[in-house]
Amino acid sequence: MKIQTVDLSKTLKNYKNEWLALNPDSLKVVATGNKPKNVLEDARNKGILSPVLTKAPANYGTYIL
Amino acid sequence: MNFDYRKFPVDLNNCPFPNKKSSLRPVISISLNSKKGNFGYFVLIDSGADYCIFHGFIGDELGIDVKSGKPLTFYGTSGEPQKAYFHKITFKVGGIDHTCMVGFSYEMENLAYGILGQDGFFSDWTVKFEYYKENVELKKIN
């Protein structure tokens, strides 16, 4: 099973230091905010029942984990 | 199951490679179940991590008393100590239930996603990284 995804670099580059809820199909941003609980609630109120949650950090930078 | 790598933004002011537009990472979406419904959460499949670590909020959303869990002090490459609290949870990977101990941390605000590490994930899944195909193949053991 191959799951198709999108280029998140284009979707996420305009957001910093906030939580984002994405449409699970299109992976477009549907809600943003400082509190993840509210972001999920906003997305559900917009009809996205299973949003995907992610954090836009202050700087995506480079990770060596 | 095959999952595409995902492209994340790069900081153009802090990148030694001028033509690099994005960073390819083996980040997948897992599905979690809270009282308010399902939601997805991005996680990095990280062979260099000892444990699975998620943002503390995820534990809150699942109704867990995060700080009642067994504590762990862990370190990134900066050497700065961070705290996580471990609980056993179940989530779906590509539609398949997976149960393991996950550390929840309120000190990973600079990371966009959670981490699936050796104990709890690589211990239960065969993982095949294929960067050149921008693909990661996962197969649950047992």
N, CA and C atoms of all chains as a GROMACS GRO file, in nm:
protein
  621
    1MET      N    1   0.085  -0.119   0.000
    1MET     CA    2   0.000   0.000   0.000
    1MET      C    3   0.089   0.124   0.000
    2LYS      N    4   0.076   0.207  -0.098
    2LYS     CA    5   0.155   0.329  -0.108
    2LYS      C    6   0.068   0.448  -0.071
    3ILE      N    7   0.112   0.524   0.026
    3ILE     CA    8   0.034   0.640   0.068
    3ILE      C    9   0.096   0.765   0.007
    4GLN      N   10   0.017   0.833  -0.076
    4GLN     CA   11   0.069   0.951  -0.144
    4GLN      C   12   0.069   1.071  -0.049
    5THR      N   13   0.171   1.149  -0.057
    5THR     CA   14   0.179   1.268   0.027
    5THR      C   15   0.210   1.389  -0.059
    6VAL      N   16   0.213   1.505   0.005
    6VAL     CA   17   0.245   1.628  -0.068
    6VAL      C   18   0.375   1.686  -0.015
    7ASP      N   19   0.423   1.786  -0.085
    7ASP     CA   20   0.545   1.854  -0.045
    7ASP      C   21   0.511   1.949   0.070
    8LEU      N   22   0.539   1.908   0.192
    8LEU     CA   23   0.503   1.989   0.308
    8LEU      C   24   0.586   2.116   0.319
    9SER      N   25   0.699   2.121   0.249
    9SER     CA   26   0.782   2.242   0.260
    9SER      C   27   0.706   2.363   0.208
   10LYS      N   28   0.624   2.342   0.107
   10LYS     CA   29   0.546   2.455   0.053
   10LYS      C   30   0.430   2.490   0.146
   11THR      N   31   0.369   2.388   0.203
   11THR     CA   32   0.254   2.411   0.291
   11THR      C   33   0.295   2.479   0.421
   12LEU      N   34   0.408   2.437   0.476
   12LEU     CA   35   0.442   2.479   0.612
   12LEU      C   36   0.532   2.601   0.622
   13LYS      N   37   0.595   2.640   0.512
   13LYS     CA   38   0.699   2.743   0.524
   13LYS      C   39   0.647   2.879   0.571
   14ASN      N   40   0.518   2.901   0.558
   14ASN     CA   41   0.464   3.032   0.598
   14ASN      C   42   0.418   3.036   0.743
   15TYR      N   43   0.439   2.929   0.817
   15TYR     CA   44   0.392   2.924   0.956
   15TYR      C   45   0.510   2.910   1.050
   16LYS      N   46   0.502   2.982   1.163
   16LYS     CA   47   0.609   2.974   1.262
   16LYS      C   48   0.550   2.973   1.402
   17ASN      N   49   0.607   2.885   1.484
   17ASN     CA   50   0.576   2.888   1.627
   17ASN      C   51   0.428   2.875   1.660
   18GLU      N   52   0.358   2.790   1.588
   18GLU     CA   53   0.218   2.766   1.619
   18GLU      C   54   0.180   2.623   1.581
   19TRP      N   55   0.070   2.579   1.634
   19TRP     CA   56   0.020   2.447   1.602
   19TRP      C   57  -0.070   2.457   1.480
   20LEU      N   58  -0.065   2.353   1.398
   20LEU     CA   59  -0.143   2.351   1.275
   20LEU      C   60  -0.226   2.223   1.270
   21ALA      N   61  -0.348   2.237   1.220
   21ALA     CA   62  -0.428   2.118   1.188
   21ALA      C   63  -0.439   2.112   1.036
   22LEU      N   64  -0.412   1.995   0.982
   22LEU     CA   65  -0.414   1.976   0.838
   22LEU      C   66  -0.530   1.885   0.798
   23ASN      N   67  -0.582   1.910   0.680
   23ASN     CA   68  -0.678   1.816   0.621
   23ASN      C   69  -0.603   1.685   0.592
   24PRO      N   70  -0.650   1.570   0.640
   24PRO     CA   71  -0.574   1.446   0.622
   24PRO      C   72  -0.562   1.401   0.477
   25ASP      N   73  -0.650   1.448   0.392
   25ASP     CA   74  -0.645   1.408   0.251
   25ASP      C   75  -0.554   1.501   0.170
   26SER      N   76  -0.579   1.631   0.182
   26SER     CA   77  -0.502   1.726   0.100
   26SER      C   78  -0.375   1.774   0.171
   27LEU      N   79  -0.370   1.755   0.304
   27LEU     CA   80  -0.263   1.808   0.390
   27LEU      C   81  -0.251   1.960   0.379
   28LYS      N   82  -0.361   2.025   0.348
   28LYS     CA   83  -0.364   2.171   0.353
   28LYS      C   84  -0.401   2.215   0.495
   29VAL      N   85  -0.350   2.331   0.535
   29VAL     CA   86  -0.375   2.382   0.669
   29VAL      C   87  -0.521   2.426   0.680
   30VAL      N   88  -0.590   2.378   0.784
   30VAL     CA   89  -0.731   2.416   0.803
   30VAL      C   90  -0.752   2.496   0.931
   31ALA      N   91  -0.658   2.490   1.025
   31ALA     CA   92  -0.670   2.568   1.148
   31ALA      C   93  -0.532   2.589   1.208
   32THR      N   94  -0.514   2.703   1.273
   32THR     CA   95  -0.386   2.734   1.337
   32THR      C   96  -0.412   2.798   1.473
   33GLY      N   97  -0.312   2.795   1.560
   33GLY     CA   98  -0.326   2.861   1.689
   33GLY      C   99  -0.218   2.819   1.784
   34ASN      N  100  -0.215   2.884   1.900
   34ASN     CA  101  -0.112   2.855   2.000
   34ASN      C  102  -0.145   2.735   2.086
   35LYS      N  103  -0.274   2.703   2.095
   35LYS     CA  104  -0.314   2.590   2.179
   35LYS      C  105  -0.362   2.475   2.091
   36PRO      N  106  -0.291   2.363   2.093
   36PRO     CA  107  -0.327   2.252   2.005
   36PRO      C  108  -0.470   2.201   2.025
   37LYS      N  109  -0.516   2.209   2.150
   37LYS     CA  110  -0.653   2.164   2.178
   37LYS      C  111  -0.753   2.248   2.097
   38ASN      N  112  -0.732   2.379   2.095
   38ASN     CA  113  -0.823   2.468   2.021
   38ASN      C  114  -0.810   2.448   1.871
   39VAL      N  115  -0.689   2.419   1.826
   39VAL     CA  116  -0.666   2.398   1.683
   39VAL      C  117  -0.742   2.275   1.634
   40LEU      N  118  -0.736   2.168   1.714
   40LEU     CA  119  -0.811   2.046   1.678
   40LEU      C  120  -0.961   2.075   1.676
   41GLU      N  121  -1.006   2.150   1.776
   41GLU     CA  122  -1.149   2.181   1.785
   41GLU      C  123  -1.193   2.267   1.666
   42ASP      N  124  -1.112   2.366   1.631
   42ASP     CA  125  -1.144   2.451   1.514
   42ASP      C  126  -1.157   2.366   1.387
   43ALA      N  127  -1.063   2.275   1.371
   43ALA     CA  128  -1.064   2.192   1.250
   43ALA      C  129  -1.190   2.106   1.246
   44ARG      N  130  -1.226   2.049   1.361
   44ARG     CA  131  -1.347   1.964   1.366
   44ARG      C  132  -1.471   2.047   1.339
   45ASN      N  133  -1.471   2.171   1.390
   45ASN     CA  134  -1.586   2.259   1.364
   45ASN      C  135  -1.599   2.294   1.216
   46LYS      N  136  -1.487   2.283   1.144
   46LYS     CA  137  -1.489   2.310   1.000
   46LYS      C  138  -1.519   2.183   0.920
   47GLY      N  139  -1.552   2.077   0.990
   47GLY     CA  140  -1.592   1.954   0.922
   47GLY      C  141  -1.480   1.855   0.897
   48ILE      N  142  -1.360   1.886   0.948
   48ILE     CA  143  -1.248   1.792   0.934
   48ILE      C  144  -1.247   1.706   1.060
   49LEU      N  145  -1.302   1.587   1.050
   49LEU     CA  146  -1.324   1.505   1.169
   49LEU      C  147  -1.197   1.441   1.224
   50SER      N  148  -1.101   1.413   1.138
   50SER     CA  149  -0.975   1.352   1.183
   50SER      C  150  -0.857   1.434   1.134
   51PRO      N  151  -0.841   1.556   1.186
   51PRO     CA  152  -0.731   1.641   1.138
   51PRO      C  153  -0.595   1.585   1.178
   52VAL      N  154  -0.493   1.624   1.103
   52VAL     CA  155  -0.356   1.586   1.136
   52VAL      C  156  -0.290   1.705   1.205
   53LEU      N  157  -0.236   1.678   1.323
   53LEU     CA  158  -0.178   1.785   1.404
   53LEU      C  159  -0.026   1.789   1.387
   54THR      N  160   0.027   1.910   1.372
   54THR     CA  161   0.172   1.924   1.369
   54THR      C  162   0.209   2.059   1.428
   55LYS      N  163   0.334   2.071   1.469
   55LYS     CA  164   0.381   2.196   1.527
   55LYS      C  165   0.473   2.264   1.426
   56ALA      N  166   0.444   2.390   1.396
   56ALA     CA  167   0.537   2.468   1.314
   56ALA      C  168   0.636   2.533   1.410
   57PRO      N  169   0.761   2.490   1.412
   57PRO     CA  170   0.856   2.548   1.506
   57PRO      C  171   0.895   2.690   1.464
   58ALA      N  172   0.966   2.760   1.551
   58ALA     CA  173   1.011   2.896   1.518
   58ALA      C  174   1.099   2.893   1.394
   59ASN      N  175   1.174   2.786   1.382
   59ASN     CA  176   1.267   2.774   1.269
   59ASN      C  177   1.282   2.626   1.235
   60TYR      N  178   1.253   2.590   1.111
   60TYR     CA  179   1.265   2.449   1.075
   60TYR      C  180   1.410   2.403   1.078
   61GLY      N  181   1.499   2.494   1.039
   61GLY     CA  182   1.642   2.467   1.052
   61GLY      C  183   1.684   2.330   1.004
   62THR      N  184   1.786   2.278   1.071
   62THR     CA  185   1.844   2.149   1.036
   62THR      C  186   1.849   2.065   1.162
   63TYR      N  187   1.810   1.939   1.152
   63TYR     CA  188   1.808   1.854   1.270
   63TYR      C  189   1.912   1.744   1.259
   64ILE      N  190   1.991   1.731   1.364
   64ILE     CA  191   2.076   1.614   1.379
   64ILE      C  192   2.031   1.551   1.510
   65LEU      N  193   1.948   1.450   1.501
   65LEU     CA  194   1.888   1.392   1.623
   65LEU      C  195   1.961   1.266   1.664
   66MET      N  196   0.393  -0.208   0.416
   66MET     CA  197   0.335  -0.079   0.384
   66MET      C  198   0.445   0.018   0.344
   67ASN      N  199   0.414   0.097   0.244
   67ASN     CA  200   0.512   0.196   0.200
   67ASN      C  201   0.461   0.337   0.229
   68PHE      N  202   0.551   0.420   0.275
   68PHE     CA  203   0.517   0.559   0.304
   68PHE      C  204   0.618   0.649   0.234
   69ASP      N  205   0.568   0.753   0.173
   69ASP     CA  206   0.658   0.852   0.114
   69ASP      C  207   0.733   0.930   0.220
   70TYR      N  208   0.859   0.960   0.193
   70TYR     CA  209   0.927   1.061   0.273
   70TYR      C  210   0.848   1.192   0.253
   71ARG      N  211   0.865   1.284   0.346
   71ARG     CA  212   0.799   1.414   0.332
   71ARG      C  213   0.904   1.524   0.329
   72LYS      N  214   0.868   1.627   0.256
   72LYS     CA  215   0.961   1.739   0.242
   72LYS      C  216   0.924   1.849   0.340
   73PHE      N  217   1.022   1.891   0.419
   73PHE     CA  218   1.001   1.998   0.516
   73PHE      C  219   1.082   2.120   0.476
   74PRO      N  220   1.036   2.238   0.520
   74PRO     CA  221   1.107   2.360   0.482
   74PRO      C  222   1.250   2.361   0.536
   75VAL      N  223   1.339   2.434   0.468
   75VAL     CA  224   1.473   2.458   0.520
   75VAL      C  225   1.489   2.608   0.545
   76ASP      N  226   1.577   2.641   0.636
   76ASP     CA  227   1.609   2.781   0.661
   76ASP      C  228   1.715   2.822   0.560
   77LEU      N  229   1.675   2.902   0.462
   77LEU     CA  230   1.768   2.939   0.353
   77LEU      C  231   1.886   3.021   0.404
   78ASN      N  232   1.870   3.082   0.522
   78ASN     CA  233   1.981   3.160   0.581
   78ASN      C  234   2.076   3.073   0.662
   79ASN      N  235   2.044   2.948   0.672
   79ASN     CA  236   2.127   2.858   0.751
   79ASN      C  237   2.135   2.723   0.680
   80CYS      N  238   2.184   2.729   0.557
   80CYS     CA  239   2.192   2.606   0.477
   80CYS      C  240   2.318   2.611   0.391
   81PRO      N  241   2.407   2.512   0.406
   81PRO     CA  242   2.532   2.514   0.329
   81PRO      C  243   2.514   2.478   0.182
   82PHE      N  244   2.394   2.438   0.144
   82PHE     CA  245   2.371   2.395   0.006
   82PHE      C  246   2.272   2.491  -0.062
   83PRO      N  247   2.322   2.582  -0.146
   83PRO     CA  248   2.238   2.691  -0.198
   83PRO      C  249   2.117   2.646  -0.279
   84ASN      N  250   2.123   2.531  -0.339
   84ASN     CA  251   2.011   2.487  -0.423
   84ASN      C  252   1.910   2.401  -0.348
   85LYS      N  253   1.936   2.380  -0.220
   85LYS     CA  254   1.847   2.294  -0.142
   85LYS      C  255   1.720   2.372  -0.104
   86LYS      N  256   1.607   2.317  -0.143
   86LYS     CA  257   1.480   2.386  -0.117
   86LYS      C  258   1.402   2.324  -0.001
   87SER      N  259   1.434   2.200   0.030
   87SER     CA  260   1.359   2.131   0.134
   87SER      C  261   1.443   2.016   0.189
   88SER      N  262   1.401   1.964   0.303
   88SER     CA  263   1.468   1.847   0.362
   88SER      C  264   1.374   1.728   0.358
   89LEU      N  265   1.424   1.620   0.302
   89LEU     CA  266   1.345   1.496   0.295
   89LEU      C  267   1.360   1.420   0.426
   90ARG      N  268   1.248   1.383   0.487
   90ARG     CA  269   1.256   1.309   0.613
   90ARG      C  270   1.153   1.197   0.616
   91PRO      N  271   1.188   1.084   0.680
   91PRO     CA  272   1.091   0.974   0.693
   91PRO      C  273   0.989   1.006   0.803
   92VAL      N  274   0.901   1.098   0.772
   92VAL     CA  275   0.796   1.140   0.866
   92VAL      C  276   0.663   1.086   0.815
   93ILE      N  277   0.593   1.013   0.901
   93ILE     CA  278   0.463   0.956   0.863
   93ILE      C  279   0.354   1.010   0.957
   94SER      N  280   0.231   0.990   0.918
   94SER     CA  281   0.120   1.030   1.004
   94SER      C  282   0.065   0.906   1.073
   95ILE      N  283   0.058   0.911   1.206
   95ILE     CA  284  -0.007   0.803   1.281
   95ILE      C  285  -0.144   0.852   1.325
   96SER      N  286  -0.229   0.760   1.364
   96SER     CA  287  -0.364   0.798   1.405
   96SER      C  288  -0.386   0.765   1.552
   97LEU      N  289  -0.434   0.864   1.625
   97LEU     CA  290  -0.460   0.849   1.769
   97LEU      C  291  -0.608   0.867   1.794
   98ASN      N  292  -0.654   0.805   1.902
   98ASN     CA  293  -0.796   0.809   1.933
   98ASN      C  294  -0.818   0.877   2.067
   99SER      N  295  -0.885   0.992   2.065
   99SER     CA  296  -0.918   1.060   2.190
   99SER      C  297  -1.070   1.056   2.211
  100LYS      N  298  -1.114   1.106   2.325
  100LYS     CA  299  -1.258   1.106   2.352
  100LYS      C  300  -1.333   1.192   2.251
  101LYS      N  301  -1.264   1.290   2.196
  101LYS     CA  302  -1.329   1.380   2.100
  101LYS      C  303  -1.319   1.331   1.956
  102GLY      N  304  -1.254   1.220   1.937
  102GLY     CA  305  -1.242   1.164   1.802
  102GLY      C  306  -1.098   1.136   1.764
  103ASN      N  307  -1.082   1.084   1.644
  103ASN     CA  308  -0.947   1.052   1.595
  103ASN      C  309  -0.875   1.178   1.551
  104PHE      N  310  -0.745   1.172   1.559
  104PHE     CA  311  -0.665   1.277   1.495
  104PHE      C  312  -0.531   1.218   1.454
  105GLY      N  313  -0.471   1.280   1.354
  105GLY     CA  314  -0.341   1.235   1.305
  105GLY      C  315  -0.230   1.314   1.373
  106TYR      N  316  -0.112   1.258   1.370
  106TYR     CA  317   0.005   1.323   1.433
  106TYR      C  318   0.128   1.279   1.355
  107PHE      N  319   0.211   1.377   1.317
  107PHE     CA  320   0.332   1.344   1.242
  107PHE      C  321   0.440   1.290   1.336
  108VAL      N  322   0.506   1.185   1.293
  108VAL     CA  323   0.617   1.128   1.370
  108VAL      C  324   0.734   1.097   1.277
  109LEU      N  325   0.853   1.123   1.327
  109LEU     CA  326   0.976   1.092   1.254
  109LEU      C  327   1.021   0.952   1.291
  110ILE      N  328   1.046   0.869   1.193
  110ILE     CA  329   1.100   0.735   1.219
  110ILE      C  330   1.251   0.753   1.236
  111ASP      N  331   1.296   0.744   1.360
  111ASP     CA  332   1.431   0.791   1.395
  111ASP      C  333   1.513   0.676   1.456
  112SER      N  334   1.596   0.615   1.373
  112SER     CA  335   1.674   0.500   1.420
  112SER      C  336   1.778   0.542   1.524
  113GLY      N  337   1.805   0.670   1.535
  113GLY     CA  338   1.903   0.717   1.634
  113GLY      C  339   1.843   0.748   1.770
  114ALA      N  340   1.712   0.737   1.782
  114ALA     CA  341   1.647   0.767   1.910
  114ALA      C  342   1.628   0.638   1.989
  115ASP      N  343   1.654   0.643   2.116
  115ASP     CA  344   1.639   0.524   2.200
  115ASP      C  345   1.492   0.489   2.222
  116TYR      N  346   1.407   0.592   2.233
  116TYR     CA  347   1.267   0.570   2.272
  116TYR      C  348   1.172   0.646   2.179
  117CYS      N  349   1.045   0.620   2.198
  117CYS     CA  350   0.941   0.697   2.130
  117CYS      C  351   0.904   0.816   2.218
  118ILE      N  352   0.907   0.935   2.161
  118ILE     CA  353   0.878   1.056   2.237
  118ILE      C  354   0.777   1.141   2.159
  119PHE      N  355   0.668   1.178   2.224
  119PHE     CA  356   0.567   1.264   2.162
  119PHE      C  357   0.556   1.395   2.241
  120HIS      N  358   0.496   1.495   2.177
  120HIS     CA  359   0.469   1.620   2.249
  120HIS      C  360   0.376   1.592   2.369
  121GLY      N  361   0.399   1.663   2.478
  121GLY     CA  362   0.318   1.644   2.598
  121GLY      C  363   0.170   1.663   2.572
  122PHE      N  364   0.139   1.758   2.483
  122PHE     CA  365  -0.002   1.784   2.454
  122PHE      C  366  -0.074   1.660   2.404
  123ILE      N  367  -0.004   1.576   2.331
  123ILE     CA  368  -0.070   1.456   2.276
  123ILE      C  369  -0.121   1.370   2.391
  124GLY      N  370  -0.040   1.359   2.495
  124GLY     CA  371  -0.085   1.286   2.613
  124GLY      C  372  -0.206   1.351   2.677
  125ASP      N  373  -0.202   1.485   2.687
  125ASP     CA  374  -0.317   1.558   2.742
  125ASP      C  375  -0.443   1.526   2.661
  126GLU      N  376  -0.430   1.531   2.530
  126GLU     CA  377  -0.545   1.510   2.442
  126GLU      C  378  -0.600   1.368   2.455
  127LEU      N  379  -0.512   1.275   2.489
  127LEU     CA  380  -0.555   1.136   2.507
  127LEU      C  381  -0.616   1.112   2.645
  128GLY      N  382  -0.616   1.216   2.728
  128GLY     CA  383  -0.675   1.204   2.861
  128GLY      C  384  -0.579   1.145   2.964
  129ILE      N  385  -0.451   1.147   2.934
  129ILE     CA  386  -0.351   1.091   3.024
  129ILE      C  387  -0.301   1.199   3.121
  130ASP      N  388  -0.282   1.158   3.246
  130ASP     CA  389  -0.216   1.246   3.342
  130ASP      C  390  -0.066   1.232   3.318
  131VAL      N  391  -0.014   1.313   3.226
  131VAL     CA  392   0.120   1.292   3.171
  131VAL      C  393   0.226   1.280   3.280
  132LYS      N  394   0.226   1.372   3.376
  132LYS     CA  395   0.335   1.376   3.473
  132LYS      C  396   0.328   1.265   3.578
  133SER      N  397   0.224   1.180   3.570
  133SER     CA  398   0.218   1.065   3.661
  133SER      C  399   0.299   0.947   3.606
  134GLY      N  400   0.349   0.960   3.484
  134GLY     CA  401   0.423   0.850   3.423
  134GLY      C  402   0.566   0.840   3.474
  135LYS      N  403   0.632   0.730   3.437
  135LYS     CA  404   0.772   0.712   3.478
  135LYS      C  405   0.858   0.815   3.405
  136PRO      N  406   0.936   0.894   3.479
  136PRO     CA  407   1.011   1.002   3.416
  136PRO      C  408   1.140   0.956   3.350
  137LEU      N  409   1.179   1.030   3.249
  137LEU     CA  410   1.307   1.009   3.181
  137LEU      C  411   1.369   1.145   3.152
  138THR      N  412   1.496   1.158   3.181
  138THR     CA  413   1.571   1.274   3.134
  138THR      C  414   1.646   1.231   3.009
  139PHE      N  415   1.620   1.299   2.898
  139PHE     CA  416   1.688   1.261   2.775
  139PHE      C  417   1.762   1.382   2.717
  140TYR      N  418   1.851   1.353   2.622
  140TYR     CA  419   1.938   1.457   2.569
  140TYR      C  420   1.940   1.454   2.416
  141GLY      N  421   1.931   1.571   2.354
  141GLY     CA  422   1.955   1.583   2.211
  141GLY      C  423   2.101   1.612   2.190
  142THR      N  424   2.138   1.650   2.067
  142THR     CA  425   2.279   1.672   2.039
  142THR      C  426   2.332   1.797   2.110
  143SER      N  427   2.243   1.887   2.153
  143SER     CA  428   2.290   2.006   2.224
  143SER      C  429   2.336   1.971   2.365
  144GLY      N  430   2.296   1.855   2.413
  144GLY     CA  431   2.332   1.814   2.548
  144GLY      C  432   2.240   1.869   2.655
  145GLU      N  433   2.142   1.948   2.614
  145GLU     CA  434   2.048   2.004   2.712
  145GLU      C  435   1.952   1.894   2.758
  146PRO      N  436   1.936   1.880   2.890
  146PRO     CA  437   1.843   1.777   2.939
  146PRO      C  438   1.698   1.814   2.916
  147GLN      N  439   1.618   1.716   2.881
  147GLN     CA  440   1.474   1.735   2.863
  147GLN      C  441   1.403   1.623   2.938
  148LYS      N  442   1.282   1.650   2.981
  148LYS     CA  443   1.209   1.554   3.062
  148LYS      C  444   1.094   1.493   2.981
  149ALA      N  445   1.073   1.365   2.997
  149ALA     CA  446   0.957   1.298   2.937
  149ALA      C  447   0.898   1.203   3.040
  150TYR      N  448   0.771   1.171   3.025
  150TYR     CA  449   0.699   1.083   3.119
  150TYR      C  450   0.633   0.972   3.038
  151PHE      N  451   0.660   0.847   3.076
  151PHE     CA  452   0.621   0.733   2.992
  151PHE      C  453   0.487   0.672   3.031
  152HIS      N  454   0.410   0.643   2.926
  152HIS     CA  455   0.281   0.576   2.941
  152HIS      C  456   0.264   0.478   2.824
  153LYS      N  457   0.188   0.373   2.849
  153LYS     CA  458   0.158   0.278   2.741
  153LYS      C  459   0.035   0.327   2.665
  154ILE      N  460   0.049   0.344   2.534
  154ILE     CA  461  -0.064   0.388   2.453
  154ILE      C  462  -0.074   0.302   2.327
  155THR      N  463  -0.187   0.314   2.259
  155THR     CA  464  -0.208   0.246   2.131
  155THR      C  465  -0.237   0.350   2.025
  156PHE      N  466  -0.173   0.333   1.910
  156PHE     CA  467  -0.202   0.419   1.795
  156PHE      C  468  -0.197   0.334   1.669
  157LYS      N  469  -0.243   0.392   1.560
  157LYS     CA  470  -0.246   0.317   1.434
  157LYS      C  471  -0.135   0.365   1.341
  158VAL      N  472  -0.067   0.268   1.282
  158VAL     CA  473   0.034   0.296   1.180
  158VAL      C  474  -0.018   0.234   1.051
  159GLY      N  475  -0.055   0.317   0.955
  159GLY     CA  476  -0.111   0.262   0.831
  159GLY      C  477  -0.232   0.174   0.856
  160GLY      N  478  -0.311   0.209   0.957
  160GLY     CA  479  -0.432   0.132   0.988
  160GLY      C  480  -0.412   0.015   1.080
  161ILE      N  481  -0.286  -0.015   1.116
  161ILE     CA  482  -0.257  -0.129   1.204
  161ILE      C  483  -0.232  -0.078   1.347
  162ASP      N  484  -0.302  -0.141   1.443
  162ASP     CA  485  -0.283  -0.102   1.583
  162ASP      C  486  -0.142  -0.133   1.630
  163HIS      N  487  -0.087  -0.038   1.704
  163HIS     CA  488   0.046  -0.058   1.763
  163HIS      C  489   0.042  -0.005   1.906
  164THR      N  490   0.084  -0.088   2.000
  164THR     CA  491   0.086  -0.048   2.141
  164THR      C  492   0.230  -0.046   2.190
  165CYS      N  493   0.268   0.062   2.256
  165CYS     CA  494   0.404   0.069   2.311
  165CYS      C  495   0.412   0.178   2.417
  166MET      N  496   0.524   0.182   2.486
  166MET     CA  497   0.550   0.287   2.583
  166MET      C  498   0.600   0.411   2.508
  167VAL      N  499   0.538   0.524   2.538
  167VAL     CA  500   0.575   0.651   2.473
  167VAL      C  501   0.604   0.753   2.582
  168GLY      N  502   0.713   0.826   2.567
  168GLY     CA  503   0.743   0.935   2.658
  168GLY      C  504   0.679   1.063   2.608
  169PHE      N  505   0.611   1.133   2.696
  169PHE     CA  506   0.549   1.260   2.658
  169PHE      C  507   0.630   1.374   2.719
  170SER      N  508   0.665   1.469   2.636
  170SER     CA  509   0.751   1.578   2.682
  170SER      C  510   0.691   1.713   2.646
  171TYR      N  511   0.695   1.804   2.744
  171TYR     CA  512   0.652   1.941   2.718
  171TYR      C  513   0.771   2.029   2.677
  172GLU      N  514   0.886   1.965   2.653
  172GLU     CA  515   1.008   2.042   2.624
  172GLU      C  516   1.062   2.013   2.484
  173MET      N  517   0.973   1.992   2.390
  173MET     CA  518   1.017   1.970   2.252
  173MET      C  519   0.941   2.061   2.155
  174GLU      N  520   0.924   2.186   2.199
  174GLU     CA  521   0.846   2.282   2.121
  174GLU      C  522   0.911   2.318   1.988
  175ASN      N  523   1.042   2.294   1.976
  175ASN     CA  524   1.109   2.328   1.850
  175ASN      C  525   1.107   2.215   1.750
  176LEU      N  526   1.037   2.110   1.782
  176LEU     CA  527   1.028   1.996   1.690
  176LEU      C  528   0.887   1.988   1.634
  177ALA      N  529   0.877   1.966   1.503
  177ALA     CA  530   0.746   1.969   1.436
  177ALA      C  531   0.667   1.841   1.459
  178TYR      N  532   0.733   1.735   1.504
  178TYR     CA  533   0.669   1.604   1.507
  178TYR      C  534   0.722   1.523   1.624
  179GLY      N  535   0.654   1.412   1.651
  179GLY     CA  536   0.702   1.318   1.751
  179GLY      C  537   0.811   1.228   1.692
  180ILE      N  538   0.860   1.138   1.775
  180ILE     CA  539   0.971   1.051   1.734
  180ILE      C  540   0.936   0.906   1.765
  181LEU      N  541   0.956   0.820   1.666
  181LEU     CA  542   0.945   0.676   1.688
  181LEU      C  543   1.086   0.619   1.692
  182GLY      N  544   1.128   0.570   1.809
  182GLY     CA  545   1.266   0.525   1.827
  182GLY      C  546   1.278   0.375   1.841
  183GLN      N  547   1.394   0.333   1.891
  183GLN     CA  548   1.429   0.191   1.894
  183GLN      C  549   1.335   0.109   1.984
  184ASP      N  550   1.333   0.143   2.114
  184ASP     CA  551   1.244   0.069   2.206
  184ASP      C  552   1.101   0.113   2.181
  185GLY      N  553   1.016   0.020   2.143
  185GLY     CA  554   0.875   0.053   2.123
  185GLY      C  555   0.836   0.060   1.977
  186PHE      N  556   0.930   0.093   1.888
  186PHE     CA  557   0.893   0.093   1.746
  186PHE      C  558   0.983   0.001   1.665
  187PHE      N  559   1.112   0.032   1.656
  187PHE     CA  560   1.201  -0.055   1.579
  187PHE      C  561   1.204  -0.196   1.638
  188SER      N  562   1.172  -0.206   1.768
  188SER     CA  563   1.167  -0.338   1.832
  188SER      C  564   1.053  -0.423   1.778
  189ASP      N  565   0.953  -0.360   1.719
  189ASP     CA  566   0.833  -0.432   1.675
  189ASP      C  567   0.807  -0.424   1.525
  190TRP      N  568   0.886  -0.346   1.454
  190TRP     CA  569   0.863  -0.327   1.311
  190TRP      C  570   0.995  -0.345   1.235
  191THR      N  571   0.985  -0.404   1.116
  191THR     CA  572   1.097  -0.402   1.024
  191THR      C  573   1.088  -0.272   0.947
  192VAL      N  574   1.198  -0.199   0.944
  192VAL     CA  575   1.199  -0.068   0.880
  192VAL      C  576   1.304  -0.066   0.769
  193LYS      N  577   1.261  -0.032   0.649
  193LYS     CA  578   1.354  -0.025   0.536
  193LYS      C  579   1.351   0.118   0.480
  194PHE      N  580   1.461   0.189   0.501
  194PHE     CA  581   1.471   0.326   0.450
  194PHE      C  582   1.523   0.322   0.306
  195GLU      N  583   1.454   0.390   0.217
  195GLU     CA  584   1.498   0.399   0.077
  195GLU      C  585   1.494   0.547   0.034
  196TYR      N  586   1.595   0.619   0.079
  196TYR     CA  587   1.598   0.764   0.053
  196TYR      C  588   1.589   0.793  -0.096
  197TYR      N  589   1.662   0.713  -0.174
  197TYR     CA  590   1.667   0.740  -0.319
  197TYR      C  591   1.530   0.724  -0.384
  198LYS      N  592   1.442   0.644  -0.321
  198LYS     CA  593   1.305   0.629  -0.372
  198LYS      C  594   1.209   0.720  -0.296
  199GLU      N  595   1.262   0.792  -0.198
  199GLU     CA  596   1.180   0.875  -0.109
  199GLU      C  597   1.071   0.790  -0.044
  200ASN      N  598   1.112   0.671   0.000
  200ASN     CA  599   1.016   0.572   0.050
  200ASN      C  600   1.070   0.505   0.176
  201VAL      N  601   0.979   0.482   0.270
  201VAL     CA  602   1.015   0.398   0.386
  201VAL      C  603   0.912   0.286   0.393
  202GLU      N  604   0.964   0.163   0.403
  202GLU     CA  605   0.878   0.046   0.406
  202GLU      C  606   0.870  -0.006   0.550
  203LEU      N  607   0.749  -0.027   0.598
  203LEU     CA  608   0.728  -0.076   0.735
  203LEU      C  609   0.654  -0.208   0.732
  204LYS      N  610   0.699  -0.300   0.816
  204LYS     CA  611   0.631  -0.429   0.827
  204LYS      C  612   0.631  -0.468   0.974
  205LYS      N  613   0.514  -0.494   1.029
  205LYS     CA  614   0.506  -0.528   1.170
  205LYS      C  615   0.554  -0.671   1.192
  206ILE      N  616   0.635  -0.689   1.294
  206ILE     CA  617   0.685  -0.822   1.328
  206ILE      C  618   0.577  -0.893   1.410
  207ASN      N  619   0.542  -1.014   1.373
  207ASN     CA  620   0.436  -1.096   1.436
  207ASN      C  621   0.300  -1.057   1.386
   0.00000   0.00000   0.00000
